[in-house]
Amino acid sequence: MTQYLMAVHHSPSTPQPAPEEMQKAFKQVDAVNAEIQAAGAWVFGGGLEAPDIATVVRVDDGETIMTDGPFGETKEHLGGFWIIEAPDLDAALAWAAKASAACMGPVEVRPFQAEPES
């Protein structure tokens, strides 16, 4: 089985949904999470806080530098994610379609790199 990252993207320029819409999305995502778990595809998942509370850590010439806020000034940011196991990309995309409908937003799917043979 291959592990896939399914990432939820949010645009800071998009207005926040009404509280009842957010509650609807939370319930729908909970249902998809339960379905993924019941199918044995669940590895890990979770939502993330807003990027404006992020801290970026980088090492430059051996010196650790920390800055507040997101790393990049982008039109979208990572809002949450799932890590699943699926037999192939088509299966991962099917889970992503359910996840996208549940969270009412786009979900990017990316396989993890294969581990090198030892």
Number of C-alpha atoms within 10 A of each C-alpha: 9 14 21 23 21 24 24 24 18 18 14 13 8 9 7 11 10 9 9 9 13 14 12 15 19 15 14 18 19 15 15 20 22 13 15 19 14 10 10 12 21 18 14 13 15 11 12 13 10 15 16 10 10 14 13 13 12 12 9 8 6 7 8 9 10 11 11 12 14 15 13 10 8 9 11 14 18 17 17 18 20 22 20 22 21 20 11 13 15 10 13 22 18 12 21 22 14 19 26 21 15 19 21 17 14 16 26 17 19 15 17 11 9 8 6 5 4 3
